[in-house]
Amino acid sequence: MIKYINPNILNEGNQMELIQDNENPMKRVVRCNNCGLPTEYGMTRMCSGFVGCDNKIKVNGKKIECYFDDLMPRVMKYKNSDNEKERSLYRTGKVYRWRDNIKE
């Protein structure tokens, strides 16, 4: 049975898969919704309710940081967009690279 933890109780769609439990909640290993890689729950970062991590990921042949270089700029772009489709992605929570299969 797959277990999930919810870093943002206001957004049930942002639950993260629990890979390895630990007595210390901050040391639990979860799968990052943005990059799909394992990371400690205590090492995750949140932007406008969306959670990323410090893992390095390869996007278009370039190594970038999951949260600061990838997730956060996309969340802010969608949040502030004049494009209804992009604003809809923000409102529905469909902004994660790994979980939502975003290729851009």
Buried (B, 14 or more C-beta within 10 A) or exposed (E): EEEEEEBBEEBEBBBBBBBEEEEEEEEBBBBBBBBBEBBBBEBBBBBBBBBBBBBEBEBEEEEBBBBEBBBBEBBEBBBEBEEEEBBEBBEEBBBBBBBBEBEE
